[in-house]
């Protein structure tokens, strides 16, 4: 998923999981330096829990 297609995911993160804009910004900066899926980067840096990661992947699968 390219950063330009993150708008739906970012909305889900903020509205459904209450992930802060600051956390999302940190993860997006890391995506630029070390490309990878945004949800994994959020998890790898301890910005979301494993349960939240599961919810993100469930949401992505359903959209």
Wavefront OBJ file of the C-alpha trace (Angstrom):
o trace
v 0.000 0.000 0.000
v 1.428 3.339 -1.047
v 1.269 6.334 1.304
v -1.149 8.097 -1.059
v -3.672 5.294 -0.471
v -3.464 5.483 3.318
v -6.378 7.916 3.780
v -8.961 5.206 4.549
v -6.546 3.365 6.806
v -5.578 6.539 8.646
v -9.244 7.389 9.163
v -9.820 3.887 10.595
v -6.787 4.223 12.874
v -7.951 7.568 14.230
v -11.710 6.965 14.416
v -11.962 3.300 15.404
v -8.704 2.620 17.235
v -8.057 6.138 18.611
v -4.437 6.123 17.406
v -2.971 9.591 17.783
v -1.997 11.722 14.830
v 1.503 11.958 16.297
v 1.910 8.162 16.268
v 0.676 7.980 12.688
v 3.076 10.758 11.651
v 6.019 8.924 13.232
v 5.093 5.728 11.403
v 4.684 7.537 8.080
v 8.153 9.076 8.452
v 9.579 5.611 9.056
v 7.733 4.350 5.954
v 9.602 6.927 3.887
v 12.995 5.821 5.242
v 12.345 2.087 5.441
v 9.384 1.151 3.248
v 6.988 -1.329 4.715
v 3.316 -1.730 5.547
v 2.112 1.061 7.827
v 0.369 -1.308 10.281
v 3.561 -3.331 10.755
v 5.621 -0.206 11.318
v 3.145 1.017 13.921
v 3.420 -2.337 15.696
v 7.208 -2.679 15.374
v 7.720 0.690 17.033
v 5.319 -0.139 19.846
v 2.727 2.400 18.754
v -0.099 -0.158 18.612
v -0.792 -3.466 20.338
v -0.944 -6.863 18.688
v -4.723 -6.829 19.156
v -4.945 -3.489 17.328
v -2.754 -4.904 14.547
v -5.194 -7.809 14.199
v -8.117 -5.383 13.985
v -6.324 -3.386 11.290
v -5.716 -6.469 9.177
v -9.328 -7.577 9.672
v -10.484 -4.128 8.525
v -8.172 -4.204 5.493
v -9.434 -7.641 4.546
v -13.043 -6.478 4.709
v -12.536 -3.334 2.609
l 1 2 3 4 5 6 7 8 9 10 11 12 13 14 15 16 17 18 19 20 21 22 23 24 25 26 27 28 29 30 31 32 33 34 35 36 37 38 39 40 41 42 43 44 45 46 47 48 49 50 51 52 53 54 55 56 57 58 59 60 61 62 63
